[in-house]
């Protein structure tokens, strides 16, 4: 089912690309945008967790 959906999507992108390339670029951006946003959020969360861990270690050293 997913393969069929993906195949129909890319065929429509190619066909619409002949009509108006901007529509194709818009569809491609919308197709990949959720993955890009999710990757950016995960990177931010990972970075924040590392900062919090190093911050808590610094605070513990200062308390000694």
N, C-alpha and C positions, 0 to 999 in steps of 0.2 A: 504494500500500500504506500509506504514512504517512497519507494523507488518510483512508483507511478506518479506520485505527487511531485517529486523532484524533477522527473523527466518532463512532465507537462509544464512545470514552471520554467525550466530552461528553454524549452521549445518556444514558449510564449515570449520569453525575453528576447530570443533571437529574432522571432517574427516582428515583434514590436520595435526592435532595433532598426529594421529596415524602414519602418514607418516614421519613427522619431527616436534617434539615439538617446536623447535625454530621458525618455521614459525607461529605456533599458538600464541606464546608469542609476536612475532612481530606484528601480526594482532591485537591482543588485545591492545597492546600499541598504535598502530595507531588509533584504535577505540576510545580510551579514551583520547588521547593526546590533541585534540582541547578543550575539556572541562577543562582539567587540565591547559592548557595555558590561557584560558579565565578566569578561577578562579584566577589564579596568577595575571593576569593583573588587574582585578577588585579590588583585595585586595591591589595591589600597588597604584592604583588610589585613593582608599578610604583612604589609609594611607597618601598619599601625600596631599589630600584635608584637612585632619585633621591637618597635620603639618602646612599647609599654614594658616589655620584658627587660630591656636594657635600663629603662628608667627605674624600675623596681629594684634591680640589682644595685644601681647607683645609690638609691635611697637607703637600702640595707647597709651598704658600706659606710655611708655617712652616719648612720645611726650607731655603728660600732665605735 
